[in-house]
Structures are given as C-alpha cells and as structure tokens.
C-alpha cells in the first residue's frame, strides 16, 4: 500500500532503488524550468518509527525490481483493468482450489472491482544474525480506490491523495503539503511506483490486473487459518530471483486470502540476504540479514459507494504548502560537507574541491535515464568544472554496466548511508535528479530539480565563472 525505504533509505523519499532500469518510483515525470527551485512533492511514506541500531553498509530490498516487465507494455489501463492471463479453471464453490486457481481468483476480485477500500496495519522487523537492527512500529493506513484513477492513501507520516487530475502529498508532522498536476505520463509513473514499491503481490498490482505468476518460482497452499475474524486460505509463494526479487535475495511471500471474498487479509514477505562487503569496507559484516514485512487488513471492501469527495484534499488547519527549501538550506551558503570514496578509491570530501567550480549531481535509475546524457554533455563541455555525480542505486555493478553500454564517462560515486543522511537532511533532497552548482569558494549558487537542459545548466555555470 505504500513504498518504504529502510537503512540506506535516508537517501531520498523516492529511492527504493534496487536495480537499474526497471524500477519507477512514484512521483512527477519531470520538472519544468518554471518549477525549478520550488519545493518538490515528497513521494514515499516513511516508517512511523524506525529504531535502526547502528550503521550498516548494506540495504534490505523492499521492492520488486523487475515487476515492470509484467505490466501492460503500453501502460496501465485504468478504466478496465487487464485481467487476461494464463487460462486457469475457476474456483469451484465448496471445493478446495489449487494455488494457481486461488491466485487467479484474487487477481480477478481486485481487477474487476470498481471501488476498493482497505483498512490495514503494517509493521517490519530487520535482523542481522538474529539480532534486531531495524524495527518499524505498527502503522495504520487506509487505501481507497475508485476507477479509473482516483486513490487516497491516508495514515502514517505521509499521505497521498489523487482525484485523477491532481496529486496531493501531505506530511502531517510537518503540516506541509505539495501539489502536482497529473498528465498521463506522470499518472503512469505514480501508479507503477505504487505497484512496484512493495516486494511481490500488492493491492495496487492486483487492482490493475498484474499477472504475478511469472514472478514466482513455486506456489503452494498451506493449512487454512483465521485472520481478522475471517476464514482464510493460506498461499505460500517463493519469489523468483531476478524477476520477483534481486538475484542475491531469497524471499517467500505468504498471503492469507478470505474464503468468501478472495480478499487479502494478511500479506507477509520474509526475505533473507547474505551481505557482501563493499569495496574498501573493513568492518565486520553479519552473515545473514532477515527482513519480515507484514500487513494485516482489518477490512477489505469492494464495489462500495465511494463519493468523489473522498479524493479531495482540504489542508488541515495550520497546514502550509512546501516552501522553497533551497533558501532555508544551502542557497548562497557554504555547501554542507560530506565524505565519499572517489573513483580512484581515495577518500575525499566535498571541501577538497574548493578553488574549482563543482557540479554536484544526485541521480538514480531508472527515473534519471533522460538526465544522464545531459550530464555527459555538460561534463564534455566544461573540462575545468569538477563533476561529482552521486548515484543513489545500491547495485553498483549494474549501474557501471549500464553506463558502459551507454558510453557515459562522467565520474560516479555511490551513496553510503552517512552520505544519504547528509543529502536528505542538510541538502533536503527529495527528488532526483537534483543538480547543485557550487562556486570556487564552496558556496551553493544554483539548484535544478528534475530533468533540465544542457543550455540551462551551462548558463548557470557560466554565471559562476566556469
């Protein structure tokens, strides 16, 4: 029901980035020139309470990186969900279904519903060699959906409400809200992000008729159980590596499915990974990381009457629009310093590049695919400008392969958790790509949010004497 970020998750509110070129996070498709330096709309719900202990040089995947391959090639059909798929005999009343029949029945239940309302509580636990290193407290949320494209996700630290034409994002704790006008491309990005943001089967994927079967290497029925007062079938699904999950992760998803309505009343994913030390890391790594992600629905309602007013956003008393964080954080002030490992393996800090104009570029795939050729052209044009591009993806090998295939030669640094905290905090990073231009004295002079042009960046670089 929402996208989450853990551990390295301080990176940005939209970066559940586990792969390269397959994951689309919810958010705007691009940012126009007129909207640069305006506050971005935050795109991802953060955990209610994260008690992560210590700093760990690895991440726990929370998304299905290649599930986009299972979506409708020409985009999501919001008006009539695509429910065509493998031919499976329908469930026969009074007869125990097969695992394939049950999954198909669930898909049909959600994909043909005109309206959906789900009240749920979610939680998460991350352990390293049996010891708790991350814990998210139970968080209540309500998902409301009405075809063709209206939805509301309320509860927790961030809310998203869309009336089909405008997306509102509200952060209750800060009493701040953002507003984004939706075109077809932006809508598709947001919906795909909501679908792919959770590992394995999710409510939004089922609503839009995603055929998840290719994402599983096996499926079987377990003993029946009761959840939320409902008699349920229990379906165990092993996610296929490289499709349902990253290739180095093992994951099993279990669904508790109502016998009378084929709704998902409990959804749990248990994933395990044996972390590999990043280059240059000398500390001790745990042998096994286990993540248990659980969502329990107290209510699942289909085809109920939901008025359009349910998808209207009325700012609560005292709530204000997001302000320009550039003025509050770094504009015309020294760019906050942070350390990183440079391309030659040496330890560097941003301050080491004083006396040179610096282009600090923050990006991740796949949402920055169109931005990278622009960055390459700027890198080729300005030999005296120090380009420091920071990639927020966690799979460095895949990114390097992608860059090699595309002929991208600008220097790239991969974000660590410590860097992520600085970028998310002191730089108030919320949207990628984001570009900062820093003058020779180390003062941040300009910022671009979203896709921009070589000409626009060049104009700002020329202004600071590049």
N, C-alpha and C positions, 0 to 999 in steps of 0.2 A: 504493500500500500504506500510505501514511500521509499525513497532512496536513502541509504545510510552511508556514512563514512566513519571508519574506525582507525586508530593508531596513526598512520600517516595521514589520516583524514583531516588533520588541521590544514591540509593543503588548500583546498577551496571547497566551497559548498556544493560544487557540481562535479567533483572529480572522483567518481567511483571508476577509476581508470585501471583496468587490469590487463587490457590488450591494446592492440594498435589497429585502428581502422574498423572496429566492429562495435564499439560502444558509443552510444549517443546519450549524453546526459540531458535531462530536461532543462530547457532554457531557450533564450532567444536565438534565432538563427544567425543574426549578425547585428552589428550596431552601426547606425548611420553616423555621418560626420556631425550632424546636428546634435546627436545624443552623446558624443564623447565627453568625458569628464563628468557625466552625470552618474548618479549612484545606480549600480546595476541591480537587477532584481535577483535576490537570493533564490537559489533553485533547489535546495535539498534540505530535508528535515534533518536536524542534528539530534543525537540522542538526548533523552530527558536528563540523564545523569551518567557521566562516564567516569568510572572510578579506576581508570587505567593506571596501573602502578609501574613506574619506571619507563625508560625509553628503549624501545625495541627496534632493531634495524630490519624489520620485515613488516609486511602488511597481511591482513586477513582478507581474502577476496570476499566481496559482498554482492557481486553481480554475476550475471550470465553473459560472458563476453561475446559469444558468437550467436546468441539467440536471434540477433537481427537477421541472420540467414534464414530463419524460419518464418519471418514476417512476409506479408504480401509484397512482392517485388515492387509494385507500382505505388506502394503506400498503404496505409491503413484505411480501410473503408469504414468510416464511422457510422454511416447511415444504416448499412446492413452488414453486419459482421460476417467475414468469410468463414463459413463452417464446413466447407468441403474438406475432405481429408481421406485418410485410408478407410476403406469400407470395413466397418465393424458391425456385427449384428447388434441390434438394440437390446437393452436390458429387458429381460422378461420379468414382469411382476411376480414376486413370490419365489423367484429362482436366483440363487447366488450368482452374481455376474463374474466375468473374468476381469483381470486387471485392465486389459485393453478396453473392454466394454465400459468399465466404470470411468476411466479417464475420458473416453469419448462422450459419455453421458454428462459429465461435469462440464466439459467444453461446450456442449450444446445448451446446457442450462444457462450458462453465463452469456454466451454469444448471441442467444436469441432473446434475451431479456431487454425490454425497452427501458427499464429503470432498475437500478441496483442500490441497495443501502446495506452497509456492513459496519457494525459496531465491534471494535476489536481492542485487544490489549496485546502489546508486543514486548519482548524482552530479549536480551542477548547476554551470553557469557563466553568469554575467551579465556582459555587456559594454556599455559606453557608447561609441559611436563607435569600436568596435574595441578599446577598452582594457578590461581586466578590472577590474570594480568589485565583483564578488561571486563567491566560489568555495566550493563545498561539497565537502569531501573524500569519497571513496568510502565509502559506509556500507553495511554488511552487515545484512540483516534476513531474518527467516523469518516467512512468513504461514501459519498453519494454520487451517483452517475445517472445521467439521462441522455439518451441518444438524441441527436447524433454525436455531440461533442461537449456536453456540459458536465463538469465534475467539480466536486469540492472535497478536499482532504482537510479535515479540521481536527485539532488536538495536538498536543506536543508543543515543541518550541518553534515550529514554523507551520503555517497553513497556506494551502494553495486553493484558490477558487477561480474557476473559469466559466464564463457564461457563453463560451463558444466564440466570442469576439475579443474579449479582453481577459488576460490572466492577471490576477492579483496575488501577491505574496505578502503575508503578514507575519511579523515576528512579535508575538505577544510580550515577551520580556522587555524588548527594546521599545515597544509601542511604535514600530515603524512599519510602513507598508510600501510596496512597489507596484507598478502598473505597467503591463506590456500589451500593446496591441498585437493581435494574432493574425498573421496571414497563414495560408495553407502550409507553407514550409515550416514556420515556427510551430504550428499546431502539431505537425507530424513529428517534429523533434521532441516536443514535450511528451506526447503520448508514447513514443518509442522509449524515451528515457524512463517513464513510469513503468513500462513493461520490462525493460532490461535491467532496471535498478535492483531487482531482487533475484537472488540465485534461484534457478528452477522455476516451477509453476508459481504464478502470481495472479491476483484477482484481475488486474488490468489486462494481462495477457489473455486470460480466459474470456473477458468481456469482448475482446476484439478477435476471438476465434483462433488464436495462435495454436497450431498443431505442435505440441511439445514432444510428441513421441520420439522424433529423431534425436532429441537431447538426452535420452535415457538409454543406457546400455542394458538395463533389465528392470522389470517391474513385477511385483507380486502382491497378493492380498495376504494380510496378516489377520489375526483374530479380531473380531468385532470389539468395539469399545463404546463407552458413553462419554460425550464431550458437550458441555453447556446444556446438559439435560437431554441431548439428542442421541438416539441410537445411530452409530456410525459404522461404516466400513472403514478399514484402515489399509491404505495403499502405500506400499514402500517402493520408492523409485531411486535407482542408482544413476547419478548423472554421468553422462559420457564425457570423458576427458577431451578437451579441445573443442567441444560443442556446448555442453551444458555447463562446463567449468573449465578453468585454466588447466593446462596439461599436467601441472605438478601438484594438483589438488585432488583429494578423494572426497566425495560428498554423497550423502544419502538424504533424500527428501522423503518425509512421511506426511501423508495427507489423511485427515480424519474427515470422511465425507458422509453427510446426512443421508440416511437410507430413504427418507421420504421426499427429499427435495434436491439431492445431489449438490448441495452447497458445501463449501469447505469450511469446517468449523475449527479445525486446528491445522496449522501448516508449520512444519519444523524441518529445518535444514541443519544437518550436522556435517561440518567439513573439517578435514584434517590436512595438515601440510607439514613436511619436514623442511624447515627453512635452510637456505644456503647463504653463507656469509657473503655480503657484497665485497667487492674489491677494496682492499685496504682495511677492512674491518678486523680488529684484533681481539675483540671481546669474545665471551663465551655465548654460544647460541643454544637455545633449547632444542631438544631432539624432535619434539612433536608439539605442534600448535593445533588446538581444537577449538572450533567455534560452533556454538549452538544458538541458532536464531529461531525464535518461537513466536508465532502469532496465534492467538486464540480469539475466535469470533463469538460474541455472546448473542449476536443477532445477524441473520442474513435474510434480507427481504428482496423479492423480485417482483417487478411489474406493479409496485405500489404507486399511489398517486404522489408525485413529487412536483410541486409547482416550480416554475422558472425562478421565482423569487428566492428559492433555496440556493441559487447560484449567484446571487447578488452579494457584493461586498460593501458593507457600510462600516467605515472606520470607527472603531470604538472611541469613546470619549478620551481625549488626550493623545490619540494616535496621530502621528505626523508622517508625511512622505519621507522616504530616504533622502538624506541631504547629500551634498557633494562631499564624499569622504576625502577627496584629494586635498581640499582646503584644510581639513581637520588633521590630516595625517602627514603628508610629505610635500605638498606643493610649496615650492620656494623655500624649502627647508632641507637640511642635510638628509640624504637618503639613508635610512636605517641600515646599519652594517650587519652583515652575516657572513659566516664562513662556509666554504664549499671545497670540494675536490675538483681541481681544474682538469682539463682534458689530458694533460701530461702526467696526472697522478699526484701533482704537488698540492699542498694545502694553500688556499688563497682566501682572502676576504675581499668584499666589495671595495673597501677603503684602499686596497693595494693598487687600485687602478686610478687613483687620483692623478691629476695632471693630464688625463685623457677624457674625452667625451665618451660616455658609456651609454650603450643602448641595452637596457635590461628588458629582456623579452620573456614572458611567462606563458607557457603553452602546454597543451596536451592533446593527444589524439583520441577520437577522430575529429572532434569539433574544430580543430585548428588546421585541418588539411589545406584549406584555401589560403590560410595565412602564411604558411611556411614558404611558398615560392616568393611572396612579397619580402619576407625577411631575408631570403637568399639574395634577392636583387639589391636590397639595401646593403647587405654585407659585401657584395661585389663592388658596389659603387663607392663606399666610404672605407678606404683602407686605413685611415687614421682613427676611425671610430672603433672602440673596443666593444664588440658584440658579446654579451653574456646571455645566452639563451638557457632558460631553466625549464626542463621538461618535467611534467608532473606525473607522467605514466610510471608505473612500477616495473614494467618489463623492459629493462634497458636493451637487452639483446634484440628484441623485436623492433624497438624503435630504431636502433642502429641499422638493422637490416632494411627497414623502410626507407631511412634516409639515404642509404647507399643505392637502393633501387631508384630513388627519385633524383639522385645527383645533388643532394643537399649537403653542403660542406661547411656551413657555419658551425662554430663551436657549441657544444651542448653539454650542460651539466644536469645531472639527475637529482631531483629534490630529495633531501633527507627529512626526517621528522622535525629536527631542530629548525631547518630552513623553512619548513612548512608553517611552523608556528609563527615565525617572523613575518612571512608573507601574508598569512591570514590575519595576523594581529596588527603589526606595525604598518604594513602596506595595505591593510584592509582589502586583500584580494578576494573577489567574489565571482569574477567572470574571466574566462580565458577565450581568446588571447588577450593579454594586457601588456602594453609596452610603456616603459618609463624611459625618458631621456634625461640623463644626468650630466650636468656640465663638468668642466675640468676641476671645479672646486668641490665637487661632490654634492651639489645642490640639485634636487629633482625639479626640473623645469616644466616638463610636459608629461601627459599620460594619454594613451589611446586605449579605449576599451572596445573589444570586439574587432572584427575584420576591418582593415583600413587599407589605404593605397600607398604605394611607394612614394608617390608625389607628396602626400600629406606628411609622411614621416620625414622625407627629405627636407621639406620646408622647415620643420621644427629643428632638425639637425643643423641646417644652415644658420638658423637664428642663434644657436648657441656657439657658433664658430667652428663647426666640424669641417 
